[in-house]
Amino acid sequence: MKSLIKAVGLVTIISGLGKLLGFARESIIAAYFGTSDVADVFFVSSLVPTLLFTAIGTAIQAGTIPLFIEARGRSKKESRELMSLLGTFFLVISLSFIAVTLLFTEPLMKIMAPGFTPGQLDLAVELTRIMIPSMIFLTLTAISTGVLNANKQFVLPAFTSTVQNVVIILATVLLTNTYGVYGLAAGVLMGAAGQFFIQYPSFRKEGVGFNFAFKENKEQIKRIMILFYPIIIAAISIQLNSLVDRMVSSGLETGSVSALNYGNRLLWLPLSVILTPLITVLYPSLVEGALESYKRFFTIIHKGTAIILFAGLPFTVLLAVSGEDLIRLAFERGSFDAGATSITFQALFYYGIGLVFFALRDFLMNGFYALKKTKIAMYSCLGAVAANVVLSIILARFMGVGGIALASSISMLIQCIVLFSYLLKGYEEKKTYSKRLGKESGKLLLTTAGAAAGALATKAWLADDLNIIIHTAIMTAVIFIIYCMLAFLFKVQAVSPLTQKLKRSR
């Protein structure tokens, strides 16, 4: 348990650094290219490797860990041979995607950006051809990350985004004055390479190499693809949720699409820095639990769910009570005025309601991947997309951009209920657990309500002309102090290990 907490802490710190550098990267790119036509072309061109990697990379990381741990349980040699075969197979798939993209870059860009001028289209084709080879390194990174995480080596993989952001920042500063946007595109390619090379020394120690014996392992590859294709479809459907939000919002008032984008970016700050590291660290334990017994597996699901809810709910309060101040701090300058802050807060407020469900969805889906029930996870994602489409269209009519964000939160809640109910169905002591779950949920609701009430009272008491940074810092401190105090008072399960430790130390 101590090693798990230490790993989560380290990964959280590193993820926070990566996220800060990500903001710095965006700011520096904006300083050099602004909102020019060239910037539009670059961002559209960069979507191709991003979308391809989202589909393949997510499947590789999610799918390799259970396969590797299961094979390692039989022998290290078998796990090495399996990963060599799997890695080579996905590398060949990536190379195939690259080849097709290089051959059909121009028609692909015409589909993705039909409004581009001939000059913009030519530039988009050139930039895409520079950046698309990054798929090779992104695939290798996904494979090495999966293997290292399966061995509970979390720190080095967490550094990959930091390395990528540093390389892109350096390329922007050092190359764009001479090579323009081509230097930035080259930076994206070099950043992807840097992600893999930082992991390569540790990855090499695992003895994973190339294995092109596809014909001899035809049946094994077939079984692997049956396991993997639902993960790929699930990853694509998750991206479709964002696309649905933007499509519906494009019919609303000017600035709605941007408001959703900025609100979503702030939502993912606590998710990616605090909750995603926790989900990453727990995944190998879920796989090991699934191999041992369902009771052991469900115990980890229960504890992980409790920790995610406990860690995420105070951020929901913070986004609801101090969301406008956070938006002002992050974005309100230049063309981003008070009106933009207001509409962005509508999106952020309703996204924030579903914050814990976004994280819980990923954790529960990992549970199904650990059980190798990938089709159930896939169907839940497709159902969530359908729910999001219907709810977005309905709620947007009455609530505007806030309705679209609320639709996303509700669809995540529905998906979490479906996934958790299915997992609970297989648990022998589900009746006893259901009662305990209801009691624990009540404690968390009271704790969250108390923190929200304290925050609102503090906000009303603070002077309106108080410096915004000081105001936000005070509000954040009040929310987390009250939340933690009430959690100890109500004996919330997530803090019980710490409570017991404090009692023993007296």
C-alpha positions in Angstrom: 0.0 0.0 0.0 2.9 2.4 0.9 4.5 1.8 -2.5 1.2 2.4 -4.2 0.7 5.7 -2.5 4.3 6.7 -3.3 3.8 5.8 -6.9 0.6 7.8 -7.2 2.3 10.8 -5.5 5.3 10.7 -7.9 3.2 10.3 -11.0 0.9 13.1 -9.8 3.9 15.5 -9.4 5.3 14.5 -12.8 1.9 14.7 -14.5 1.5 18.2 -13.0 4.8 19.2 -14.5 3.8 17.8 -17.8 0.5 19.7 -17.8 2.2 23.0 -16.9 4.7 22.5 -19.7 1.7 21.7 -22.0 0.2 25.1 -21.1 3.6 26.7 -21.7 3.8 25.0 -25.1 0.4 26.3 -26.2 1.3 29.8 -25.0 4.6 29.8 -26.9 3.0 28.4 -30.1 0.3 31.1 -29.7 3.0 33.8 -29.3 4.7 32.7 -32.5 1.7 31.9 -34.7 -1.4 33.4 -32.9 -4.7 32.6 -34.6 -3.3 33.0 -38.1 -4.1 30.8 -41.2 -0.8 29.0 -40.7 -1.8 28.1 -37.1 -5.2 26.8 -38.3 -3.4 24.6 -40.9 -0.9 23.3 -38.3 -3.7 22.3 -35.8 -5.7 20.5 -38.5 -2.6 18.7 -39.8 -1.7 17.6 -36.3 -5.1 16.0 -35.8 -4.2 13.0 -38.1 -1.5 11.4 -36.0 -3.4 12.4 -32.8 -6.6 10.6 -33.8 -4.8 7.6 -35.2 -2.7 7.3 -32.0 -5.8 7.7 -29.8 -7.3 4.7 -31.4 -4.2 2.4 -31.6 -2.3 3.8 -28.6 -5.1 3.5 -26.1 -5.8 -0.1 -27.3 -2.1 -1.0 -26.9 -1.7 0.4 -23.4 -5.0 -1.0 -22.1 -4.7 -4.4 -23.8 -1.0 -5.2 -23.3 -1.0 -5.0 -19.5 -3.4 -7.9 -18.8 -1.9 -10.1 -21.6 1.7 -9.4 -20.3 0.9 -10.0 -16.7 -1.0 -13.3 -17.5 1.9 -14.5 -19.7 4.5 -13.5 -17.1 2.7 -15.6 -14.5 3.5 -18.6 -16.7 7.1 -17.7 -17.6 9.2 -14.6 -18.3 10.2 -16.1 -21.7 6.5 -16.4 -22.7 5.8 -12.8 -21.8 8.8 -11.5 -23.8 7.8 -13.6 -26.8 4.2 -12.4 -26.6 5.2 -8.7 -26.3 7.7 -9.1 -29.2 4.9 -10.5 -31.4 2.3 -8.0 -30.2 4.7 -5.0 -30.6 5.8 -6.0 -34.1 2.2 -6.6 -35.2 1.1 -3.1 -34.1 4.2 -1.5 -35.5 3.3 -3.1 -38.9 -0.2 -1.7 -38.5 1.1 1.8 -37.8 3.4 1.6 -40.8 0.4 0.7 -42.9 -1.5 3.7 -41.6 1.5 5.9 -42.3 1.8 4.6 -45.9 -1.9 5.1 -46.6 -1.8 8.6 -45.2 1.2 9.5 -47.2 -0.5 8.3 -50.4 -3.8 10.0 -49.8 -2.8 13.0 -47.8 -4.4 15.5 -50.2 -7.9 14.0 -50.3 -7.7 13.4 -46.6 -7.0 17.1 -46.0 -9.8 18.1 -48.3 -12.2 16.1 -46.2 -10.9 17.4 -42.9 -10.7 21.0 -44.0 -13.0 21.7 -46.9 -12.8 25.4 -46.4 -9.0 25.7 -46.9 -7.6 27.7 -49.8 -5.3 25.9 -52.3 -2.3 27.4 -50.6 -3.5 26.3 -47.1 -4.3 22.8 -48.5 -0.7 22.5 -50.0 0.8 23.5 -46.6 -1.5 21.1 -44.7 -0.4 18.2 -47.0 3.3 19.1 -46.4 2.9 19.4 -42.6 0.9 16.2 -42.3 3.6 14.3 -44.2 6.2 15.6 -41.8 4.3 14.7 -38.7 2.6 11.4 -39.6 5.8 9.3 -39.1 5.5 10.2 -35.4 3.0 7.3 -35.4 6.0 4.9 -35.3 7.4 6.4 -32.1 4.0 6.9 -30.5 3.3 3.2 -31.1 6.6 2.2 -29.6 5.9 4.5 -26.7 2.5 2.8 -26.1 4.1 -0.6 -26.1 6.9 0.3 -23.8 4.5 2.1 -21.5 2.3 -0.9 -21.3 5.2 -3.2 -20.4 6.7 -0.8 -17.8 3.4 -0.1 -16.2 2.7 -3.9 -16.0 5.9 -4.2 -14.0 4.7 -1.3 -11.8 7.3 1.1 -13.2 5.2 4.2 -13.4 7.5 7.2 -13.1 9.4 6.9 -16.4 6.3 6.6 -18.5 4.8 9.6 -16.7 7.8 11.6 -17.9 7.0 11.1 -21.6 4.6 14.1 -21.9 7.2 16.3 -20.2 9.9 15.3 -22.7 7.5 15.8 -25.6 6.5 19.3 -24.4 10.1 20.4 -23.8 11.2 19.2 -27.3 8.3 21.0 -29.0 9.0 24.2 -27.0 12.6 24.1 -28.0 11.8 23.5 -31.6 9.3 26.4 -31.6 11.9 28.8 -30.1 14.9 27.6 -32.1 13.6 26.5 -35.5 10.5 28.6 -36.4 12.4 31.8 -37.0 14.3 30.0 -39.7 11.9 27.3 -40.9 8.6 28.7 -39.9 5.8 26.3 -39.2 7.9 23.5 -40.7 10.1 23.8 -37.6 7.2 23.3 -35.3 6.0 20.2 -37.3 9.5 18.8 -37.0 9.4 19.5 -33.3 6.2 17.3 -33.0 8.0 14.5 -34.8 11.1 14.9 -32.6 8.9 15.1 -29.4 7.3 11.8 -30.3 10.7 10.2 -30.8 11.9 11.6 -27.4 8.9 10.0 -25.7 10.1 6.5 -26.7 13.9 7.1 -26.4 13.6 8.2 -22.7 11.9 4.8 -22.0 14.1 2.7 -24.3 16.9 1.8 -21.8 14.4 0.4 -19.2 12.3 -1.2 -21.9 15.3 -2.9 -23.5 16.0 -4.7 -20.2 12.7 -6.6 -20.6 14.2 -8.4 -23.6 11.4 -7.4 -26.0 12.5 -7.5 -29.6 11.0 -8.0 -33.1 9.0 -11.1 -34.0 7.6 -11.3 -37.6 6.4 -14.9 -37.3 2.8 -13.8 -37.9 1.9 -16.9 -39.9 3.2 -19.3 -37.2 1.2 -17.4 -34.6 -1.9 -16.8 -36.6 -4.3 -18.2 -34.0 -2.7 -16.2 -31.2 -2.9 -13.0 -33.3 -6.6 -13.8 -34.0 -7.3 -14.1 -30.3 -5.5 -10.9 -29.6 -7.4 -8.9 -32.2 -10.7 -10.2 -30.9 -9.6 -8.8 -27.5 -8.3 -5.5 -29.0 -10.8 -4.3 -31.6 -13.5 -3.4 -28.9 -10.9 -1.3 -27.1 -10.1 0.5 -30.3 -13.8 1.2 -31.0 -14.3 2.3 -27.4 -11.4 4.7 -27.7 -12.8 6.2 -31.0 -16.3 6.5 -29.5 -14.9 8.4 -26.5 -13.5 10.9 -29.0 -16.9 11.0 -30.7 -18.3 12.5 -27.5 -16.2 15.6 -27.9 -17.1 15.7 -31.6 -20.8 15.6 -30.8 -20.4 18.5 -28.3 -18.7 20.6 -30.9 -21.2 19.8 -33.7 -24.2 20.7 -31.6 -22.6 23.8 -30.1 -21.7 25.1 -33.6 -25.5 25.9 -34.0 -25.6 28.0 -30.9 -24.4 31.6 -30.2 -20.9 32.7 -31.4 -18.2 31.4 -29.0 -20.0 28.3 -27.9 -17.5 25.9 -29.5 -14.6 27.8 -27.9 -16.4 27.9 -24.5 -16.7 24.1 -24.5 -13.1 23.7 -25.5 -11.8 26.0 -22.8 -14.2 24.6 -20.2 -13.1 21.1 -21.1 -9.4 22.0 -20.8 -9.9 23.3 -17.2 -12.0 20.2 -16.4 -9.1 17.9 -17.5 -6.6 19.7 -15.4 -7.5 18.0 -12.1 -8.5 14.8 -14.0 -5.1 14.4 -15.7 -3.0 15.6 -12.8 -4.7 14.0 -9.8 -7.1 11.2 -11.0 -5.5 9.8 -14.1 -2.2 8.9 -12.2 -4.3 7.0 -9.7 -6.2 5.1 -12.4 -2.8 4.3 -14.1 -1.2 3.0 -10.9 -4.3 0.8 -10.0 -4.6 -0.9 -13.4 -1.9 -3.6 -12.9 -3.3 -4.4 -9.5 -6.7 -4.8 -11.1 -5.2 -7.3 -13.6 -3.5 -9.2 -10.9 -6.7 -9.3 -8.8 -8.7 -10.6 -11.8 -6.2 -13.4 -12.3 -6.3 -14.3 -8.6 -10.1 -14.3 -7.9 -13.2 -12.2 -8.5 -13.5 -11.3 -4.8 -9.9 -9.9 -4.9 -10.6 -8.0 -8.1 -13.8 -6.5 -6.8 -12.1 -5.4 -3.6 -9.7 -3.3 -5.7 -12.6 -2.0 -7.7 -14.4 -0.9 -4.5 -11.3 0.7 -3.0 -10.4 2.4 -6.2 -13.9 3.8 -6.7 -13.9 5.1 -3.1 -10.6 6.9 -3.6 -11.6 8.4 -6.9 -14.9 9.7 -5.6 -13.1 11.1 -2.5 -10.3 12.7 -4.5 -12.6 14.1 -7.2 -15.5 15.6 -5.3 -13.7 18.6 -3.8 -12.6 19.6 -7.3 -16.3 19.5 -8.4 -17.0 22.0 -5.6 -14.0 24.2 -6.5 -15.1 24.4 -10.2 -18.7 25.2 -9.2 -17.9 27.9 -6.6 -14.7 29.4 -8.0 -14.9 28.4 -11.7 -15.3 32.0 -13.0 -12.1 33.1 -11.1 -10.2 30.1 -12.5 -11.3 31.0 -16.0 -10.3 34.6 -15.5 -6.8 33.5 -14.2 -6.3 31.1 -17.1 -7.8 32.8 -20.1 -9.2 36.4 -19.6 -6.9 38.6 -21.5 -6.8 40.1 -25.0 -9.9 39.0 -27.0 -11.1 36.8 -24.2 -13.3 39.2 -22.3 -15.9 39.0 -19.5 -18.5 37.7 -21.9 -16.3 34.9 -22.9 -15.7 34.1 -19.2 -19.4 34.0 -18.6 -20.2 31.5 -21.4 -17.1 29.4 -20.6 -18.2 29.1 -17.0 -21.6 27.7 -18.1 -19.8 24.9 -19.8 -17.3 24.4 -16.9 -20.0 24.3 -14.2 -21.9 21.5 -15.9 -18.8 19.6 -16.9 -17.6 19.9 -13.3 -20.8 18.1 -12.1 -19.6 15.0 -14.0 -15.9 15.3 -13.1 -15.7 12.2 -10.9 -17.7 10.2 -13.5 -15.2 11.0 -16.3 -12.5 9.5 -14.1 -14.7 6.6 -12.8 -15.6 5.7 -16.3 -11.9 5.1 -17.3 -11.3 3.2 -14.1 -14.3 0.9 -14.5 -13.4 0.3 -18.2 -9.9 -0.8 -17.1 -11.7 -3.3 -14.8 -13.5 -4.8 -17.8 -10.2 -4.8 -19.8 -8.6 -6.7 -16.8 -11.4 -9.3 -17.0 -10.9 -9.4 -20.8 -14.6 -8.4 -21.2 -13.7 -5.7 -23.7 -17.0 -5.9 -25.7 -19.0 -4.8 -22.6 -16.8 -1.8 -22.3 -17.2 -1.1 -26.0 -21.0 -1.3 -25.9 -21.1 1.0 -22.8 -19.1 3.6 -24.7 -21.4 3.4 -27.8 -24.4 3.7 -25.5 -22.9 6.7 -23.8 -22.4 8.4 -27.2 -26.0 7.7 -28.2 -27.2 9.2 -24.8 -24.9 12.2 -25.3 -26.3 12.9 -28.8 -29.9 12.8 -27.7 -29.4 14.7 -24.4 -27.2 17.4 -26.1 -29.8 18.1 -28.8 -32.6 18.3 -26.2 -30.8 20.3 -23.4 -29.0 22.7 -25.8 -32.4 24.1 -26.7 -33.2 25.1 -23.2 -29.7 25.6 -21.6 -27.4 26.5 -24.5 -23.8 25.5 -24.0 -24.4 24.5 -20.4 -26.9 21.9 -21.7 -24.3 20.3 -23.9 -21.9 20.0 -21.0 -24.6 18.7 -18.7 -25.5 16.1 -21.4 -21.9 14.9 -21.3 -21.9 14.6 -17.5 -25.2 12.7 -17.5 -24.1 10.3 -20.2 -20.9 9.6 -18.1 -23.1 9.0 -15.0 -25.3 6.5 -16.9 -22.2 4.7 -18.3 -20.7 4.4 -14.8 -23.9 3.0 -13.4 -24.2 0.4 -16.1 -20.5 -0.6 -15.8 -20.6 -0.8 -12.0 -23.9 -2.6 -11.9 -22.5 -5.3 -14.2 -19.4 -5.7 -12.0 -21.5 -5.8 -8.9 -23.7 -8.5 -10.4 -20.8 -11.0 -10.3 -19.9 -10.3 -6.7 -21.1 -12.9 -4.2 -21.7 -10.5 -1.3 -23.5 -7.9 -3.4 -26.4 -7.3 -1.0 -24.2 -6.6 1.9 -22.0 -4.4 -0.3 -24.9 -2.5 -1.7 -25.9 -1.4 1.8 -22.4 -0.4 2.6 -22.2 1.5 -0.7 -25.3 3.5 0.1 -24.0 4.4 3.6 -20.6 5.5 2.1 -22.3 7.5 -0.6 -24.3 9.3 2.0 -21.2 10.3 3.9 -19.5 11.6 0.8 -22.6 13.6 -0.2 -22.7 15.2 3.3 -19.0 15.9 3.2 -19.3 17.5 -0.3 -22.4 19.5 0.7 -20.6 20.8 3.8 -17.6 21.9 1.8 -19.8 23.6 -0.7 -21.8 25.5 2.0 -18.6 26.6 3.7 -17.2 27.8 0.4 -20.3 29.8 -0.5 -20.3 31.4 3.0 -16.6 32.3 2.6 -17.2 33.7 -0.9 -20.0 35.9 0.4 -17.8 37.2 3.3 -14.7 38.0 1.1 -14.4 41.5 -0.3 -15.3 41.9 -4.0 -12.2 43.8 -4.8 -9.8 41.3 -3.3 -7.0 40.2 -5.6 -8.2 37.3 -7.7 -5.2 35.1 -7.0 -5.6 35.6 -3.2 -9.3 35.1 -3.5 -8.9 31.8 -5.4 -6.2 30.6 -3.0 -8.4 31.2 0.0 -11.4 29.5 -1.6 -9.4 26.5 -2.5 -7.9 26.2 1.0 -11.4 26.6 2.6 -12.9 23.9 0.4 -10.2 21.3 1.0 -9.8 22.0 4.7 -13.6 21.7 5.4 -13.8 18.7 3.1 -11.0 16.8 4.8 -12.3 17.7 8.3 -15.8 16.4 7.5 -14.3 13.3 5.9 -12.5 12.5 9.2 -15.6 13.4 11.2 -17.9 11.1 9.2 -15.2 8.4 9.0 -15.2 8.3 5.2 -13.7 5.0 4.0 -11.0 6.6 1.8 -9.4 8.3 4.8 -9.8 5.3 7.2 -6.2 4.0 6.7 -4.8 7.4 7.7 -7.2 7.6 10.7 -6.0 4.2 11.9 -2.4 5.2 11.5 -2.9 8.4 13.5 -4.5 6.4 16.3 -1.6 3.9 16.4 0.9 6.8 16.6 -0.7 8.3 19.7 
